[in-house]
Amino acid sequence: MTTSTPYGPPPAFDPEAAAMLDVIAEHVPPAIRPDMIPAMREGLGARLLSDDELRQGGRIELVDRRVSDEVSVVVGRPTGLRTPAPGIYWIHGGGMVVGTNRVGLDEPLAWALELGLVVVSVEYRLAPEHPHPVPVEDCYAGLRWTREHAAELGIDPSRLVVAGGSAGGGLSAAVALMARDRGGPRLTGQLLVAPMLDDRNETPSTYQMKGLGVWDRTSNDTGWTALLGSARGGPDVSPYAAPARATDLSGLPPAFIDVGSAESFRDEDVDYARRIWLAGGSAELHVWPGGYHGFDSFAPQAEISRAAKAARLRWLRRILAE
């Protein structure tokens, strides 16, 4: 068999989750080009849960707060929650180019109801209008604000976890690095859902999944180039932009990392966990067989999706109890 790369064919998609791929492609094609970003932003609102839906009939209280002129957060907590409670600092996904602090918020709010948490979700400025270091500095500013206002927010500052998916997972990893290097805030853990970590776009999984699933090699190039411009893939990219560039992964909070076997981020995420272990750190790694990027959001009723969500909840329960 002749192929254009030394790698085998792509892993098969989980059949149950794959049933949604044709529907997904109508809104989010595998290959996203820069010219498609405005339309994606415009269409995002119709696909987000409304605040009324996020409040779940009054079970959740939602309040918007300002961190600065540039940065805001939304704070969510179960109605009647006894405080101080553990806190989740949530960073949304969207490839660095799309999204609001409501993206993906339903899952951390589900954690809040199950475990009795306060959720703070940050609205950071997006590339390409705001390239690195703006997005990560916005996220770090929001984390510092959360720690400084912990008493007011009802958060126990000794139990604060940073969490995010996709680009938000990458930004969460970067914020954990920044918190370590800048002397705080102290984090109990980092929950990284299919994190976007490596601007070089050269892992085997990026080649295997080209043109397939959700967020392929072309999309990855679009997102990273929006963030880094001509520096993307070069020798001088900061680990605060692309955490896979970090040479020292010691001294980080315990990590939960999960990713699908059939997505572009598979190999960079597995390698990040491996290097945390090599540095003497703690990482729980899950590679979901046949999972494409965002499978648990797009096909929430699939067995693989239920298993992934349950694993995250178990890790959070354990890490917040230690």
C-alpha positions in Angstrom: 0.0 0.0 0.0 1.3 3.4 -0.9 0.6 6.4 1.3 1.7 10.0 1.5 2.9 9.5 5.1 4.5 6.6 7.1 1.4 6.3 9.2 -1.5 3.8 8.8 -5.1 4.7 8.1 -7.0 6.8 10.6 -8.6 5.1 13.5 -12.3 4.3 12.9 -14.8 6.6 14.5 -17.0 5.2 17.2 -20.2 4.1 15.3 -22.6 5.6 17.8 -20.9 9.0 18.0 -20.2 9.0 14.2 -23.9 9.1 13.4 -23.7 12.9 14.2 -20.8 13.7 11.9 -22.9 14.6 8.8 -25.1 16.9 10.9 -22.0 18.5 12.5 -20.4 19.1 9.1 -23.3 21.3 8.1 -22.2 23.8 10.7 -18.5 22.9 11.5 -16.7 21.3 8.5 -13.5 19.4 9.2 -11.4 22.0 7.4 -11.9 25.5 8.6 -10.2 28.3 6.6 -9.6 31.9 7.9 -12.3 33.3 5.6 -14.9 31.1 7.4 -14.3 32.7 10.9 -16.9 35.5 10.6 -19.7 33.2 9.5 -18.8 30.8 12.3 -19.0 33.6 14.9 -22.3 34.8 13.5 -23.8 31.4 13.6 -22.6 30.5 17.1 -25.4 32.1 19.0 -28.1 29.9 17.5 -26.2 26.8 18.7 -25.6 28.0 22.3 -27.9 27.3 25.2 -29.7 30.4 26.4 -29.2 31.7 29.9 -32.6 30.5 30.8 -31.7 27.0 29.7 -28.4 27.2 31.6 -30.3 28.2 34.8 -32.3 25.0 34.5 -35.5 26.3 35.9 -33.9 28.2 38.8 -31.5 25.4 39.9 -28.6 27.6 38.8 -27.9 31.3 39.5 -26.0 33.2 36.8 -24.4 36.6 37.3 -22.1 38.5 34.9 -19.1 40.4 36.5 -16.4 42.6 35.1 -12.8 41.8 35.7 -11.5 44.9 33.8 -12.5 47.0 30.8 -11.4 44.1 28.5 -12.3 41.0 30.5 -15.5 39.7 32.0 -16.7 36.5 33.6 -20.0 34.8 34.3 -20.4 33.2 37.7 -22.7 30.2 38.1 -23.7 28.3 41.2 -26.4 26.1 42.4 -29.2 28.0 44.1 -28.9 27.8 47.9 -25.3 26.5 47.7 -23.5 26.5 51.1 -20.3 28.4 50.8 -17.3 28.5 50.8 -17.4 25.8 48.1 -14.8 24.5 45.6 -14.4 26.6 42.5 -14.0 25.7 38.8 -12.4 28.4 36.6 -13.7 27.5 33.1 -12.0 28.6 29.8 -14.1 28.0 26.7 -13.1 26.4 23.4 -13.4 27.7 19.9 -9.9 27.2 18.3 -8.8 30.6 19.6 -11.0 32.4 17.1 -14.6 31.7 18.1 -16.6 31.5 21.3 -18.0 33.2 24.4 -18.0 32.4 28.1 -21.2 30.4 27.6 -19.6 27.9 25.3 -19.4 24.5 26.9 -20.7 25.9 30.2 -23.4 23.3 30.6 -20.9 20.6 31.7 -19.2 22.6 34.4 -22.6 23.7 35.7 -23.6 20.0 35.8 -20.5 19.5 37.9 -21.6 22.4 40.1 -25.0 20.7 40.7 -23.5 17.3 41.4 -20.5 18.3 43.6 -21.6 21.7 45.0 -19.3 24.0 43.1 -19.0 27.6 42.0 -18.2 28.1 38.3 -16.4 31.2 36.9 -16.2 31.2 33.1 -14.0 33.9 31.5 -14.7 35.9 28.4 -11.3 36.4 26.8 -10.5 38.3 23.6 -10.1 36.3 20.4 -7.6 36.0 17.7 -6.8 37.1 15.1 -7.9 40.6 16.2 -6.2 39.9 19.5 -3.1 37.7 19.0 -0.9 36.1 21.7 -0.4 37.1 24.4 -3.8 38.7 24.7 -6.0 35.6 25.1 -3.9 33.9 27.7 -3.2 37.1 29.7 -7.0 37.8 29.8 -7.5 34.2 31.1 -4.8 34.7 33.7 -6.2 38.1 34.8 -9.6 36.4 35.2 -8.0 33.7 37.4 -6.3 36.2 39.6 -9.6 38.1 39.9 -11.3 34.9 40.9 -8.7 34.2 43.6 -8.8 37.8 44.9 -12.6 37.8 45.1 -12.9 34.2 46.4 -14.6 35.2 49.6 -17.2 37.3 47.8 -17.8 34.6 45.2 -18.2 31.9 47.9 -15.2 30.0 46.7 -12.8 28.1 48.9 -9.4 29.3 47.5 -7.7 26.1 48.6 -9.9 24.1 46.2 -9.7 25.9 42.8 -9.4 23.9 39.6 -8.8 25.4 36.1 -10.7 23.6 33.4 -11.4 24.0 29.7 -12.0 22.2 26.4 -10.1 22.4 23.1 -8.6 25.9 22.9 -9.8 26.4 26.4 -8.0 23.3 27.4 -4.8 24.6 25.9 -5.3 28.0 27.6 -6.0 26.2 30.9 -2.7 24.4 30.6 -1.0 27.7 29.8 -2.7 29.4 32.8 -1.4 26.6 35.1 2.1 27.2 33.8 1.7 30.9 34.4 0.4 30.4 37.9 3.4 28.2 38.7 5.9 30.6 37.2 4.3 33.8 38.6 3.8 32.5 42.1 0.1 31.9 42.0 -2.9 31.6 42.3 -2.4 28.1 43.7 -4.5 25.5 41.7 -5.8 22.2 43.0 -5.9 20.7 39.6 -6.1 21.3 35.8 -8.9 19.5 33.8 -7.9 19.5 30.1 -10.6 18.2 27.7 -8.9 17.5 24.3 -6.6 20.5 24.8 -5.1 22.4 21.9 -1.4 22.4 22.9 1.0 22.4 19.9 1.2 25.0 17.2 3.6 22.9 15.1 0.8 20.8 13.7 3.2 18.0 12.9 2.1 15.0 15.0 1.0 11.7 13.3 -2.6 12.3 14.4 -2.8 15.6 12.5 -1.8 13.8 9.3 -4.0 10.8 9.9 -7.1 12.9 10.5 -6.7 15.4 7.7 -10.0 16.2 6.2 -11.9 14.0 8.7 -14.0 14.5 11.8 -14.0 17.8 13.6 -11.1 20.3 13.6 -8.6 18.8 11.2 -5.0 19.8 10.2 -6.3 22.8 8.1 -8.4 24.1 10.9 -5.5 23.7 13.3 -3.3 25.8 11.0 -6.1 28.4 10.9 -6.4 28.7 14.6 -2.7 28.7 15.4 -1.9 31.2 12.6 -4.6 33.5 13.9 -3.0 33.4 17.3 0.7 33.5 16.4 0.9 34.9 12.8 4.2 34.1 11.1 5.7 32.9 14.3 3.5 29.7 14.2 5.7 26.6 14.0 8.9 28.6 14.4 11.6 28.4 17.1 10.4 31.2 19.4 6.8 30.3 20.4 6.1 30.8 24.1 4.8 27.9 26.2 2.2 30.3 27.4 0.9 30.3 23.8 1.5 26.6 23.1 2.0 24.6 26.3 3.6 21.7 24.3 6.6 24.0 23.9 7.2 24.0 27.7 10.5 22.3 28.5 9.8 22.1 32.2 6.5 20.5 33.3 7.5 20.0 36.9 5.6 21.6 39.8 2.2 21.7 38.1 -1.1 20.8 39.7 -2.5 17.3 39.1 -3.9 17.0 35.6 -6.8 15.2 34.0 -6.3 14.9 30.2 -8.7 13.2 27.8 -8.9 13.1 24.1 -10.4 10.9 21.3 -8.3 8.4 19.4 -9.7 9.7 16.1 -8.8 13.4 16.4 -5.9 15.8 15.5 -5.0 16.5 19.1 -4.5 12.9 20.2 -0.7 12.7 20.0 0.1 16.1 21.5 -2.2 15.4 24.4 -0.8 11.9 25.1 2.7 13.3 25.0 1.8 16.1 27.4 0.6 13.6 29.9 3.7 11.5 29.4 6.0 14.5 30.0 4.1 15.4 33.2 4.9 11.9 34.4 8.5 12.2 33.4 8.7 15.4 35.4 7.4 13.6 38.5 3.9 15.0 38.2 0.4 13.6 38.4 -1.7 13.1 35.2 -4.7 10.9 34.6 -5.0 10.2 30.8 -8.0 8.9 28.9 -7.9 8.2 25.1 -11.5 7.5 24.1 -11.5 4.9 21.3 -13.1 6.2 18.1 -13.8 9.7 19.6 -13.5 12.7 17.3 -13.0 16.2 18.6 -15.9 17.3 20.7 -17.7 13.9 20.4 -19.1 14.2 23.9 -20.8 17.5 23.1 -22.0 16.6 19.7 -23.2 13.1 20.6 -23.9 13.3 24.3 -26.1 10.2 24.4 -23.4 7.9 22.9 -22.0 5.4 25.4 -18.5 6.8 24.8 -19.7 10.3 25.7 -21.3 9.2 28.9 -18.2 7.4 29.9 -16.0 10.4 29.2 -18.2 12.8 31.2 -18.4 10.3 34.1 -14.6 10.0 34.2 -14.2 13.8 34.5 -16.7 13.9 37.3 -15.0 11.1 39.2 -11.6 12.8 38.9 -13.0 16.1 40.1 -14.8 14.5 43.0 -11.5 12.8 44.1 -9.2 15.8 43.5 -11.5 18.2 45.4 -11.7 15.8 48.4 -7.9 15.4 48.8 
